[in-house]
Every structure is written in structure tokens, then in C-alpha cells.
Amino acid sequence: MIPYIIYFIVSIFLEFIIIILSIFNVKIRKNYYNSYKQFFDLFNNLKNIQGKKIILLHAASAGEFEQLQPILRQIDRKKYFIIQSFTSPTIYEISHSENLFDYKCYHPFDIFWISYLFFKILKPEKYIITRHDLWPGHILNAKRLKIPIYYINANIHKNSIWINPIIKTFSKVIFKKIDLCIVPSQTIKKNLSSIMTEDKIIILPDTRFSQVYDRSIMNKKINYFFKNINDSNNIIFGSYDSKDEKIIYNTLLKMYPEGKKSLIHNNHRIILVPHEINLKLINNLIERLKRNNFSTQLYSTLKNQAIKDNIIIVDCVGILADLYKYASLAYIGGGFTRGVHSVLEPGVHGCAVVYGPNIEMLDELKEINKLDLGTMVYNDKDLLKVLKTSLEKIKTQGLELKGFISNKRNAANKMLTTIEQNI
């Protein structure tokens, strides 16, 4: 009872802070407003479930929703009414996957009375949370209403706030309420077992393996370039940030000293895909490359025409995962700042991967690195060495990585089966 009393008191102050912040922040204002407004919509939509049991799945972001999609595709729609909740207004507004769920809504702010009403109205058969978005109040209220809670793809890494000694006592109270945690590795299980009993922890591959595999099959026939893209050996630099760009730029100057001539001599084409599209920074890079005899072309100007230049800069979002199918080697950005982005997306296409040293957040990448299925670099000298590696060796490593991912493609099926068996 004490945790609930504390939660109620904290909620009073929390809602006051949210009201103040909502004045200045559009996303917070939308979420807060909809937390109350959507209760009426929920009442109306739940009238049409025709005796089905409700499953509530929550995704904070676009990335987490990607992880849930292979599970959503396999849920028996005749038996269950699927409600998909989101935290971010951005992903909520662009998500129209009616074939994956029956109803979408905002997951309310973690305020006692809003959270309680949300779960009281829904009364889901299962409440499934993925990856990172754990809210103490939602867990407390769901458990209070005897709703089974499943935390999948749990990523409790060594730096996770949940296992910080300062709040470990609090963490144990929260994680005790969770019925089942599904983790991707023994390392995560060990971290999690410090705040949760081991009998509630199961090791299964992350559903991202299923999602990247499914996407590679579904989008196989979509063409993003004119057919002459395959006339060269293509190298992608994906999701790179400012620190990555410095290393990439210096490497290109050393690897291709005569610019376009060197690229043609090596039969290489470079595809640059920045993590964030900033036209000012892109134009700055184009000018610097031009001064070193490189010629570039923006993806938006191709319009399905034959590619004339040997460096393409992708100036749009949402297609990177599918562009990897055109490359033999991919540098994955983020390894010198917040952490490496997805290596599974290029790997599923048989694309060899190279990345920076910050891999702590990606448990699967630690395994890939340990098995020598990818290459870690610390500077431009290391990256240059990789670019000089024989194409045959690069292709072999790419195929080995593809096999590693393919072996785990049934992750979502195994996870859903496990959840159904542990009600």
C-alpha cells in the first residue's frame, strides 16, 4: 500500500509540472490533452470488440513499434482485440497500420488517477511492454487490477538506471509486479536478476531479428535506385553523426586521393546517409568533397534516372534499412557518441558491418563483435584498413552475419508462444 500512497502524492506534483511544461512544448501538450480526451473514444470503441479478449501493447517510439510488429502480425485476430499505445505524438500520427492492430491510443502520462482509469476501462488480458519504456505507476496500477505484465526485449544494460545502487530498492518493488521478463542474453539476465527473481526471467532472441528479416522479404522487390547502382561495389555510411562524419571524410580523402578518379579506378560508389537531415550541413559536406575532386549527387534529384556520380547523399528519411541491399559493406554510425545504430538492418542483406566502440546499448552487437561477424574501428586509420580489405573477404563476413540473423528470425513466434504459456 505504501508504494501506491507515494505514487498518488508524487502524481499531484507531477501533473502540475506537466501542465506548466505543456504551455511551451507541443508534444507534451498533445499527450496530456489526449490522456483525458481519449477516455470517451475508448468507451465507444470497446463496444465493438465482440467478446474478444484485449491485448495492450505499448511502444514509446518508432523503433519500439518496429520491434512489436512481428508479434502483432502473429496474434490471433479472431481471438484478441489488439490495442497499440504510443508515447510519442510523432509515431502516433504517422502510424496507420490497421492491419496490425484494431485500435491505437496514447499511453497516458504516468499520473495515478489517469493511469488507473486507463487500465480500469481497458481491462486487458495482457499488457506487453518492450525495450525501455517502463513507467512505475502504470506497472503498479496494472498489477493492482490483476493485469498480467510482460516486459519483452528487456535491455537492462550495466549502465541502466534500474540497477543503479541508489534506486535498487525502489526497482525491486516495481519489477516484483512484472509477471515475466524476456531478455536477449545471459548478460542482461544477470543484470536483471539483481532486482528480480530469476524464475521470472527467460532468455529469447530480440524480436528485432524477426522484424529486419520480415522487412527484407516484404520490401525485396522495391527499387530505390536505377539499375546501374549494381555496376559498382557500393559502400554505405549509414546513420552517421558529426563525429562519424569527421572520420568518414578523412578516410575518403586517404582512400581516394584523386577523388572521383580513384573511386572509378576502385569501382567503388559511396552512399552517405546522415542520421538527421540537415541541408546546411549536407551542402557544407558537398562543398568540401568538391574541393577534393569528388562529385556528388543528392538522392532526391535521382528520380529513378541512371546514377552519374560516385557519391550519393541521401537527403530523405525512412529508406536506409532497405538501401543496405545494394551494398557489400556498411559503416554504422553512432559508435563515437550515444551508441551504434542497428547492425541487423544491413546484416540481413548480407552486408558486412563496421562500427565505432560504443556498443554497450546493443546486446546483439556485443555478440556479433565477439564472434568476429563485424569490425570495430577506433579512428580513420582503422576504417581505411577495412575499406582496403578484399571484396571477397568482405562478402564472406557479410554472408556469415546474414546467417547469424537468419537463425534467429523466429524470435517473435517463440516469444508470443512463451507469453501465451505463461499467463
Helices and strands as residue ranges (DSSP letters): H 2-22, H 26-45, G 46-48, E 53-59, H 62-72, E 80-86, H 89-94, E 103-106, H 112-122, E 126-130, H 136-144, E 149-152, G 161-163, H 168-175, E 180-183, H 186-192, G 198-200, E 201-203, H 208-218, G 227-231, E 233-240, H 242-255, H 260-266, E 268-274, H 279-291, E 296-298, G 299-301, E 311-313, H 320-323, G 324-326, E 329-332, H 344-347, E 352-355, H 363-370, E 375-376, H 380-387, H 391-406, H 411-421
